[in-house]
């Protein structure tokens, strides 16, 4: 019995190692994101989303390379597609009130490094549990590039559709810096009474 358990553990470790090696082979840039060593192949940080109407919303994001083989293709600002991205966002819509969001995106330009690449993200409202055809989800888009350790998503005219929870975030911009979720929670609790409303 113990021998079987050992084999299962070794198989699991081997499978994880294979996936890691494959991901790195397809996305070597993911080993060093935003000027940091990221051996686990993901990056997370916080920033404040600014909507066209001037309202602000603290946000925490975490993203990583998308599934292998899902070639999105295309070109933007003279850069060709280089990777699909997946992740999760947490948007503070009111003091102490957080909405989880599904994050998808594309990296244009770069293969070994993300430093000069263009990142384009869509933050889509999280699918409700047991919802079979939950299509009417709000979203907002942002896009931009790395400037040292900061991911400055400041491209103009990015679209958005009103969230079901109320906020309409359109033509949004945000500057993200490496940070932790507890820092975001603190920022959300202390969100000013005039922000995001």
N, C-alpha and C positions, 0 to 999 in steps of 0.2 A: 504493500500500500504506500509506504513511504517512498519507494522507488518511483512509483507512478506520479506522486506529487512532485518529486524532484524533476522528473521529465517534463511535467506540465509547466513548472516554473521556468525551466531552461528554454522550453519552447516559447513561452511568453516573452522572455528576455530577448531571444533571438528574433522574434517577430517585430518587437519594438525597435530593435537595432536595425533591422532591415528597412523598416518604414523611415527611420531617421536618416539612414544613409541615402535612401532614394530621394527623400525630400531635399536633403542638402545638395545632392547631385543636380536636381532640377532647379533649386533655389539657393545657390551659395551665398547670395546677398543676405539671407535670413540669419546667418551666423554673426552678423555685425550690423545692427539696425540703429540708426540715429546716433552713431558715434559710440555705441556701447557693444560689448561682447554679449551676444544673445544665443548661447549654445542650445537653449531649449526651443529656439526658432520662433519666438514670439516677442512682441513688444507691448507695453502698456503704459498709459499716461493719462494726464488730466489736462483740461483746458476749459475755457469759457466760450460757449457758442454765442455768437452775436447775430441776431436776425436783422433783416432789412429794416424792421420797425424800431430797432435799437434795443429790444429786449434781450436779456442775457440769461444763459442757462449753463450752470456748471455741468461738466461731463467727464466721464471716465471711459476709456476705450482700451480694448485689448485685441490685437490682430496677429495673424500668422499666414503663411502661404496656404492657398486653396488646394483642393484635391488635384493630384497629378492627372494630366490628360485633358483637363477642361480648358482647352485653348480658346480664349475669348477673341483673339485677333484684334485687328483695328489699329488705329494710330491716333495720337492726340498731341497737338503742339509740336509736331515734327518728330515725336518719339513713338516707336513701335511697341506693341504689347510685349510684356516680358513675364508677367505673372498675374494670376487671379489671387484675390485675397479674401479671407474670411475672418470674422471676429464678432465681438459683442460690444455694445455700448450701453452705458447707464446714464440717462439724462435726468437732471434734477429740474423738475417742472414747477416746484414750489418748495419752500423751506421744509426739509425732511421728507419730501415726496419724490421718489425715484421711479422712473419708467425704464424698463429694460428694452433694448432695441437690438434687432438683428443687423449685423454689419456685413456688407459685401463690398468688394472693390476691385480695382485693377491698378497694377503698377506698369507704367510705360517707361521704357528706356532702362538700361542697366541689366546686368546679369550677375556679375560678381559683387556689385555694390549698389546700394539704394541711394547713395548720396546725391546723385544728379537726376534721379528718377522723378517722374510725376506720379503722385498718388491721387486716385479718385475714389471716394467712398460714398456709399448710400447707407443711411441709417433708417431702417424700416421698423415700424412698430412690431413688437414681439407677437408671434401667433398665439392666440388664446388657447388654453387647454381644451381638448376635445372639439375644437372648431374644425369642421370638415372642409369648408370652403370659405375661409376667412380672407376675402380679397380686399375689402375696403380698409386697408391699412395706410395710415399716413406715413410720410417719409420726408427726409431732406438730404440733399447732396452737398458735399464739400470736396474741394480738390486743391492740391498745392504740392510744395516740395520741402525737402529738408534744408534747414539753414543751421548747420552745426547740430546741436542736440535738440533743436526745436523743429517740429513738423508744422510748418505754417501753411494752413489750408485757407488761402485767401483769394482763390480765383473768383472773379465776379460772375454774377448772373446764374449761379447754381440754383436749380429748381427745388421746390418742395410742395407737399400737399399737407393740409391741416391734419394734425394728429387727432385721434378720437378722444384723447384726454384733454383737448382744447388748444394747445399752442399751435400757431401757424408759423413755421420756421422756413423762411424763403430767402434766397440770396444770402445764405449763411456763410460766416467765416469763423475759424477757430484756430488758435495756436496751441498745440499739444506739447507737453514736456513730460519726460519720464517721471512717474509718480506712482503712488500706491492707492489702493481703494480706500483705506482709512482716511487718507488726506482728502479724497473726494467727498467722503461722507461728512467730514468736518466742514468743508466748503458748502455742502448742501444744507446742512443744519443752520449755517450762518448766512445763508442766502439773504440778501437785502430785501426788505419788504416791497421795494419797487422793482425788483428784478423778476423777469420772466412772467410778468403779469400784464 
